[in-house]
Amino acid sequence: MRKQIRRITLGVVGLFALLFVNLNVIAVLQADELRTDQRNARGLLAEYETPRGAMIAGQGAASEEIAGSTATGGRLDYLREYPEGPTYAHVTGYHSFVYGRSELEASFNEFLIGSAPEAFARNIADLLAGRQRAGDTLQLTIDPQVQRAAVDALDGRVGAIVAVAPATGEILALASAPTYDPNPLASHDGDVVREAWSDLAGRDVDPRLNRALRETYPPGSTFKLVSGAAALESGVRPSTAYPDPPALELPLTEATIRNFGSGVCADGSSITLERAMAVSCNTTFGQIGLDLGNDRLVRQAERFGLNHDWDLQMDRIAGSVIPDDLDEPSTAQSAIGQRDVRTTPLQMAMVSAAIANDGELVEPRLVRHVEDISGRVVTRFDAEPLTFAGSAQAVSGGTAAALRDMMVDVVEDGTGTGAAISGVNVGGKTGTAQRGEGEPPTVWFTGFAPAELPEVAVAVVITDTGAGDTGGGVAAPKARAVIEAALAGNEQD
């Protein structure tokens, strides 16, 4: 009997020990994770007791509040408001007591509710003084003029636009279409919130998807910038001549790569690399892929950021990819941006930004700094190199200069004339990516301006196209509008 009692006693003690350990794990190790989990309604509701910090786009007289909080006097003390909701929806995201948070509302939540580690001392002082805690303000890199130009350019289309300052990584515009109004999702009326969510979820094209950051597309001929970079880095010159057939026969298969229109790109005898870039010659870049081989093409793509996780000030950024085990036909097809290559608009904007910035990648960012309620800067996000494979130098300065010259030729006398701006040297590259048989293409433009000292790099992708649509005809004019807005803003500064 004593032995049985001893066993039961030990078992009970063991269970209490396990319970004690579990409680400490929850209370100490998992406390922060559980508190910030969007499924924790108690934590989310507690956030409404604090005036949530604002988000400010632009600087000085041109600045505007794009997210703010208003006292309600109701059960939920503060209502989140977005004065121009659809214009900035994919930047701000939404803050909802039903569906949680997204975009900057999610990734900078601790700052916005004033609970970041940087606010610890201030919060203790506020507590002792009996003052209410206040959220911190995000000062964004978004330029309202450039953002509106991007949103206007996308009006009625499905796609995305990203504009970035090459030397600093500051994102000047980030637009995805179709867009939505986050205000109903921030309502304190649960029925209004759920009805708005149901409406968005039920649409044929989901407006909640941030196509600039979380959707990848076949880049088509914009990827020839990467292939061209790999060729130049391997010793090819812009003046190097290649054969100019109407079709390139691929080894190990009966498949071929044909040019747009199924003709030759020059006179049928030969064509230089620089001219092949200007007219977007598929057979030339297919041959470049064969010459380079899998390793060199993939390695160059990875130096620009493909096959890597991106560190941006938002969560869940989609990775751009190129398979690293390409056979010869697949390498040729990948070199023209087809096959299994997939990129985000952000990725292609950063390819142009690196070329514009003497080959160096700079980490893209949406938040310049964070201020407390008194205007004191509590956290600053300075320009930082974006390092892949041990270096932020995607290509050498010489290769970047050669690519810039070729991209100017694309806009002046090639497929990208739709992006030309009078009095400004614009560099760019068009793309018309084929999808499945019978499906319309995905069209692109990526580029920068002014070529002498680039101030803005941009990428445009449009997916709701017709059979005859091209990157030069559809995407390039939209890029021109965004570039013009960026340059006009810089002149005013």
N, C-alpha and C positions, 0 to 999 in steps of 0.2 A: 504493500500500500504506500509506504514512504517513497519507494522508487517511482511509482506512478505520479504521486504528488510533486516530487522533485522535477519530473519530466514536464508536467503541466506548467509548473512555476517557471522553469527555464523557457518553455515555449512562449508563455505570456510576456516574460521579460524581453525575449527576442523580438516579439511583435511590437512591444512598446519602443524598443531600440530602433527598429526599422521605421516606425511611425515618426520618432524623433528626428531621424536622419532625413526622412522625406520632407517633414515640415521645414527643416533648416534649408534643404535644397530649394524648396519653393520660396521661402521667405528671404533667402540671401542670394543664392546663385541665379534663380530664375525670376526674381522680383521685377527687374527692369524689363525683361522680355515680356512678362505677362502684363505689366502695366501698360506697355506701348502696343501690345497686340490689338489690332483693329477690331477683333471679335470681343474685346473686353468693353462692354457697354458702360460699366461703371467708370472706367478710366476716360472713355470718350466723353461721357456726360460731364465729368469733372472739368474737362477742358473749357466748357462753356461758362465756367465761373471766372475766367480770366479774359480780358480783352485781347484777342488774338492779334499778333503783330501784323502790320501792313506789308504789302509788296509794292515797291516803287519801280517803275520802268522809266528810263531816261534820266537826264541830269539837269540841274538848274531850272530855268524857266520852262524847259521842254519836258520836265518830269511829270508823271501822272501816277496816281494811286490806282493799281489794278486789282487789289484785294484789300479789304478792310473789314472792320467790325463795328457794329452799332448796338448800343444798349437797348434792350427790349422791355425790361420790367416784368418779364414773364418767368416761367419756370426755368427756361434756358436763358441765362442773363444776356448773352451776346449773340447776334446774328451775323454770320459771315456773308459779305456782299462782294460782288464782282461788277464794278461799274460798266465795264465793256466786256462782259463775260465771253461771248463767242470769239472775240479778237484774240484773247490771251488764254483760252480754255486749256490748251495743251502745254502751256507754261505753268500757270497757277495750279491746274487741276481743280478738284472740289474738296470741300470739307463737309461731310454729311454725318448726322447722328445715326443714320440707318446704314449707309454703305461705306463709312470710314473716310479715307483720304486717298488722294492720288497726286502725282507729279510733285511740285515743290511743296504743296500742302503736306505731303507725306514725308518726303526726304528731309525737310527742314522743320518738321513738327516741333522738335524740342526747343528750337530757337523761337518759333512763333508763339509758343505758350510760355516762354520764359523759364524753361526748366533745363536748359543746356548747362553743362559743367561750368561754362564761362560765367553763368549768371548766379552761381552758388552764393558768393559773398554778398551780392546785391540782394538776393532773396532773403538771406539771414537779416540784413539790415532793414529791409522792408517789413519783415515779420516783427522785429523788435520795436520798430517805429509804428506799427499798426497800419502800414500802407498796403494797398492792394497790389498784388503782383501783376505786372504787365508784360505782354509778349514783345519780342524784339522785331525790328523792321528789317526786311530783306531789300537791299539795294541791288537791283538786277542790272545785267549788262544789256538787256533788250532795249533797242532803240524804237520808240513808238512809231516814228515815221517809217522805218524800214519794216517793222512788223505789219503795219497797215498795208504797205505796198505788197507784202507777201500774201496776206490774207485776201486782198483785192485781186491779186493775180490768180489765185486759186479759185475764185468765185465760180461755182457751178461745175467744178471739176473734182476728180478724186486724185489725191496726191499729197505732196509735201514739199516744203521749201525750207532750207536752212541757210542762213547767212552768218559768216563768222569773220572776225578781224584776224588776219593771218599771223600778225606779230604778237598778239596778246592772247588769242584763243577766246576772246569775248564773243559770245553768241549774240548777234544783233537782231536776228529774227529766227523764230522757230514756229512754223505754221503747218498744220495738218488739216486736210479737207476730205470729207465734210467735217465741220466743227459743230459745237453744241453750246448751250448756255448752262453754265454750272450753277446759276442762281436757284433754279427750282430744286436742285439736289441739296442745296444748303438750307432749304426751308425748314422751319420748325414744325410744319404740318406733315406728319408721316404719310398721309394719303397723297399729298402733293409730291412728295419725294418719290414714293413708289410708282406713281403714275408717270412721272418724268422718266424714271429709270426704265420702266416697261416700254415706254415709247421709243427711247434710244435703242434698247436691246432688240426691239422688233423691226427695226429698219433694215432694208436690204444691205446697206453699207453702214457699218457701225461707226457713228461719229466719235465714240469714246476712244477708239484706237489712235494712238499717237504714231502716225505713219512716218514721222521724221526720225523716230528713235527705236520703234519696236516692230517695224515691218521691214523685211529685206526683199529686194527685187533683183532680177537679172540686170546688171549694169549696162549691158550692150557695149557700144563702142566707147563709152566714157572710160571703160577699163583699158582701152588702148593707151591711156596715159601711164598705167602701171606697166603694161607690156613694153611700151616705148622706153620707160625709165629703166627697166631691166636690160633692154638692148643697149642703151647708152652706157649703163654701168659696166657692161661686158666688153666695151670697146667699139661698138658701132657708132658711126657719126651721123649727124642729120643728113649729110650728103651721100651716105652709102646707098648704092642702087640695088634694087631687087627686081626680079622678073615681074612682069605685069600681065599675067594670064587672066581670062575671065573667070576661071575656076581653079582652085587649088586641090589637087588630088591628095587625099590623106593616106598614109601608110596603114597597113593591116586591115584595111576596110575598102569598100567601094564608095564610101561617102566622099563628098567634096565640100569645100567652102566656096561660096559664090559671093560676088560683090553685089551691092545694092543695084538693082536694075539688070543684074546678070551680065554686065558688060565689063570692059577693061577700065582701069582707073586713070590711065594716061594714054599713051599712044600704042600700047600693046607690047612694047619692047622692054622698057624698064621704067622704074619709078623710084625716086629717092624716099628715104624715110620721112623727111620733112613734108614732102608733097603727099605722101600716103597718109600722114596724120591730118593734113588739111582737108583731104577729100574722103577721109575715113575708109581707106582701102582694106577690105576684109582679107583679100588674098595675101597682101603684104604682111599683115599682122598675124595671120595664120602661119605663114612661113617663119616669122620671127618666133612664134611659139615653138615650132619644130626645132629651130636652131638653138633656142635657149634650153629647151628640155624642162621637165617637171621641176627639178630642184631650184633652178635659178628663177623661174617664173614665180613659184610659190614663195620662195625666200623674199623676193622683192615685194610681193603682195603683203607678206607678213610685216615687213619693215614699215609699210603704210598703216598697219593695224588690223588687217584681216587675220582671222584665226586667233584673235586675242579678245579678252574681256576688256571692256572700256570702263574707265573710271570717270564718270560724269556726276554732276550734283543731282542726278535723278536715279531712281532705282530701275532695275530690270531692263537695261539697254540691250537690244538685240545685237548679237555678234555677227559681223560680216564674215563670210567664209569662202574659201577655195579649197577643194580637196587636195591633200598632199600626196596622193598616190596616183597621179594622172598617167595614163598611157599616152602614146604619141598623138592619136587623134583627139583625145580629150584635152591634151595640152594646147593643141592648135585651136580648138573651139573655145577653150577657156581664155586664150589670149585675146579673143575678140569679145569677151564678156558674156559668153553664152555657156552652154553646158550646165554645170552645177555651181557656178559662181553666183553668190548672192551678197548684196551690199545694202546698207541703210543709206538714206540721204545724208545723214550726218557723216558717214564714212567718206562719201564722195566729195562732200564739202571740204573735209579735212585733207583729202588727196590734193585738191586744188590749193588749199591753204598752205600745205607743205611746199608745193612747187613754188608758190608765190613768196614764201619765206625762206628762200635759199636752201630748200630741202629739209628744213627743220620743222618738226611737229611741236605744237604748243597745246597743252591740255585745254580742251574746250570747257567753258564754264558759263553758267547762267546767273550766278550770284557774285557780285563784286565784293560786297562786304555786308556785315550785319551790324545794325545800330541798336542801342537801347533807347528807352523812352526819352532820355535827355539828349539824344543825338550823338552820344559817344560811341565810337567804333569799338565793338567788342571782339569781332573776328574779321580778318581781311583775307581774301583769297587772291593772291598775286599770281601773275603769269608763271607757269611752271612747264618745263619740258615734258612732252608726252613720250615716254620711253617704251619702245618695243625692241625685243631681241638685244637689249643692252645699250641701245642708243636712240636718241630722239632724231637723229639724222636719217631720214627716210632715203634720201639720195644726196649725192655730193652737190656742192654749190654749182659746179660746172654743168652737171646733168640738169639741175633745176633751171639754170639759165637757158640751156638749149630747149627744154620743154616749154618754157615761157615764150620763147620766140616762135616755136611751132604752134602754140595755142593762139598766139596773136594772128598767125597766118590762117588758122581755122576760121576766125571771125572776120578777117579782112577779105579772104579770098577762098573760102572753103564752105563747109557745111553749116557753119555757125553765124552767118551774116545777120540772122535775125536778132542777135545780141549786140550788134554794132551800135555805138553811141557816138554821135558827132563830136569831134574834138577830144575823144578819150580813146586810148589804146586798151581794148578789152581782149583778154585771152580766154579761150574756152575750148570745150570739147562737147560735141553732141553725142547722143546715143539713141538708137532705136532697137530695143531688145525684142527679139522674137519670143513668143510664148508657144503654147501648143498649136497644132495645126488648126487653122480656122479661127484662131483667137487674135484679137487686135494686139499691136505691140505695146510695150511699156516704153515711154519716151523720156529722155533725159537731156539736161544741159548742166554742165558744171564749169566754173571759170572764176575769173578774178578781174579786178581793175583798180586803179590804172596800172598798166603793165610795168611802168618805170618804178613805181613804189606802191605796190598793191595795198589798198585800204580795206578791201572786202573780198571774200571768196564766197561763192554761192553754189548750191546744188538744187536742182529742180527735178522732180519726178512726177509724171502724170500717167495714170493707169487706165482711165476710162476714155480710150482712144477709138478712132476709126481705122479702117484698113489702110488708108493713105497717109495717116499721121506720122510725122517724124519728129525727132528731137529738135532739129533745126527749125521746123515749122511751128511746133507747139510749145516746147519748153524754153527755147532760146529767148523769145520775146518776153516771157514771164521773168526770166533771169535778168533781162535788160531793165525791166521796171524796178526790180529790187535793187540792182546795182545803182541805178540813177538816184533812187531814194537815199541810199547810203552815202553816195558822193555828195549829194545836195546837203545832207545833214552835216557832213564834215566841213563843207565850205562855210556853213553858218557858224560852226564852232570856231 
